Amino acid sequence: MKTLLLASTIALTASAQTLTTTTIQRYFNPVRANIEAAAEAMPAEKYGFKLTPDQMSFGEWLLHSVERNYLDCAGLKGEPTPYSAKQVAGI
């Protein structure tokens, strides 16, 4: 079992090191386009909309998605996160 876990860890590490800018952009660009399209399609006065009371509002979901993209991209590039959640909210 330990051998299988070690082999899996090595394989994941090796595959993570082979990520290229093109590969990352292939993931990031459609995600960014979808988030931007959703933000533009929703009227500003509806950013507080929630499907259910316990869910994030549309505006909160946008902030969460943007922050997640910053975290993911910074991690893939091996860099610290460029913006905090408070800074993203101010953009």
KEKE-3310 file (N, C-alpha, C; in steps of 0.2 Angstrom, whole numbers, plus 5000, padded with zeros to 4 digits):
npx = (5004:5010:5019:5012:5005:5017:5021:5011:5011:5024:5021:5011:5018:5028:5020:5014:5025:5027:5018:5014:5014:5005:4997:4991:4985:4976:4967:4963:4959:4946:4938:4940:4933:4920:4917:4918:4908:4896:4896:4894:4882:4873:4862:4868:4860:4855:4865:4865:4857:4851:4850:4845:4842:4854:4864:4878:4878:4875:4885:4894:4898:4905:4916:4922:4925:4934:4944:4948:4953:4965:4972:4974:4981:4992:4998:5001:5010:5020:5021:5018:5001:4994:4984:4974:4958:4951:4956:4953:4939:4938:4941)
npy = (4994:5006:5008:5009:5021:5030:5028:5034:5047:5051:5050:5060:5072:5072:5074:5086:5094:5095:5104:5117:5134:5135:5124:5128:5140:5135:5129:5140:5151:5148:5146:5159:5166:5162:5166:5180:5182:5178:5187:5199:5196:5196:5207:5222:5225:5213:5206:5202:5191:5175:5157:5149:5153:5149:5148:5156:5173:5179:5188:5186:5173:5176:5184:5173:5164:5172:5174:5161:5157:5166:5160:5147:5149:5156:5146:5136:5142:5143:5154:5167:5171:5184:5193:5197:5191:5202:5212:5208:5209:5223:5226)
npz = (5000:5004:4994:4983:4986:4986:4973:4966:4971:4966:4953:4951:4955:4945:4934:4937:4935:4922:4917:4905:4900:4889:4892:4904:4900:4892:4900:4909:4901:4895:4907:4912:4902:4903:4916:4915:4905:4912:4922:4914:4909:4919:4927:4936:4947:4951:4957:4970:4970:4976:4974:4984:5002:5009:5000:4992:4986:4969:4966:4977:4973:4961:4966:4973:4963:4955:4965:4967:4955:4954:4965:4960:4948:4953:4961:4951:4944:4954:4962:4975:4980:4971:4975:4989:4996:5000:4992:4979:4980:4980:4967)
capx = (5000:5014:5023:5007:5005:5023:5021:5006:5014:5029:5018:5008:5023:5031:5015:5013:5031:5027:5013:5017:5010:5000:4992:4988:4980:4970:4962:4961:4955:4938:4935:4939:4928:4914:4915:4916:4901:4891:4896:4891:4875:4868:4861:4871:4855:4854:4871:4863:4852:4853:4845:4842:4845:4860:4869:4882:4874:4879:4891:4899:4901:4910:4922:4925:4928:4940:4950:4950:4958:4971:4975:4976:4986:4998:5000:5003:5016:5025:5021:5013:4995:4995:4979:4970:4951:4948:4959:4949:4933:4939:4943)
capy = (5000:5012:5008:5012:5028:5033:5029:5039:5054:5053:5052:5067:5077:5072:5077:5093:5098:5096:5109:5122:5140:5134:5120:5132:5144:5131:5128:5146:5155:5146:5148:5166:5169:5160:5170:5187:5182:5178:5194:5204:5195:5197:5215:5224:5225:5206:5202:5199:5185:5168:5152:5147:5157:5146:5149:5162:5177:5179:5193:5182:5168:5179:5185:5167:5161:5176:5172:5154:5157:5169:5155:5141:5151:5157:5139:5133:5146:5143:5161:5168:5174:5191:5197:5194:5191:5209:5216:5206:5213:5230:5227)
capz = (5000:5004:4988:4978:4988:4984:4966:4964:4973:4961:4946:4951:4955:4938:4929:4938:4933:4915:4915:4902:4899:4884:4895:4909:4897:4889:4906:4911:4896:4894:4913:4913:4897:4906:4922:4912:4901:4917:4925:4910:4907:4925:4928:4942:4953:4953:4960:4977:4969:4978:4973:4991:5007:5012:4995:4990:4981:4962:4967:4981:4968:4956:4970:4975:4957:4954:4970:4966:4949:4956:4969:4956:4943:4956:4963:4945:4942:4959:4965:4980:4977:4970:4978:4994:4994:5001:4986:4974:4981:4978:4960)
cpx = (5004:5018:5018:5006:5011:5023:5016:5008:5019:5026:5014:5013:5026:5026:5014:5019:5031:5022:5017:5012:5004:4995:4988:4983:4975:4965:4959:4957:4948:4935:4934:4934:4921:4912:4914:4910:4896:4890:4893:4884:4870:4868:4864:4866:4853:4860:4870:4859:4855:4848:4841:4845:4852:4866:4873:4877:4878:4885:4896:4902:4906:4916:4926:4928:4934:4946:4952:4955:4964:4975:4978:4982:4993:5002:5004:5010:5022:5026:5016:5006:4995:4990:4975:4962:4948:4950:4955:4942:4933:4940:4937)
cpy = (5006:5013:5011:5019:5032:5034:5034:5046:5056:5054:5058:5072:5078:5076:5084:5097:5099:5101:5115:5128:5139:5129:5124:5137:5141:5129:5135:5150:5154:5148:5155:5169:5167:5164:5177:5187:5182:5184:5199:5203:5196:5205:5216:5223:5218:5202:5199:5193:5179:5163:5150:5152:5155:5147:5156:5166:5176:5183:5189:5176:5170:5180:5178:5164:5165:5174:5165:5153:5160:5163:5149:5143:5153:5151:5136:5136:5146:5150:5162:5171:5181:5196:5194:5195:5199:5214:5214:5209:5220:5232:5229)
cpz = (5000:4998:4983:4980:4985:4977:4963:4966:4968:4955:4946:4951:4948:4933:4930:4936:4926:4912:4911:4902:4895:4888:4900:4906:4894:4894:4908:4907:4895:4901:4914:4908:4900:4912:4920:4909:4907:4920:4921:4909:4913:4926:4935:4948:4955:4956:4967:4976:4972:4976:4979:4996:5009:5007:4995:4985:4974:4963:4971:4977:4964:4960:4971:4969:4955:4958:4969:4960:4950:4960:4965:4951:4947:4958:4957:4943:4948:4962:4970:4976:4977:4973:4983:4992:4995:4995:4980:4974:4979:4971:4956)
residu = (MET:LYS:THR:LEU:LEU:LEU:ALA:SER:THR:ILE:ALA:LEU:THR:ALA:SER:ALA:GLN:THR:LEU:THR:THR:THR:THR:ILE:GLN:ARG:TYR:PHE:ASN:PRO:VAL:ARG:ALA:ASN:ILE:GLU:ALA:ALA:ALA:GLU:ALA:MET:PRO:ALA:GLU:LYS:TYR:GLY:PHE:LYS:LEU:THR:PRO:ASP:GLN:MET:SER:PHE:GLY:GLU:TRP:LEU:LEU:HIS:SER:VAL:GLU:ARG:ASN:TYR:LEU:ASP:CYS:ALA:GLY:LEU:LYS:GLY:GLU:PRO:THR:PRO:TYR:SER:ALA:LYS:GLN:VAL:ALA:GLY:ILE)
# end
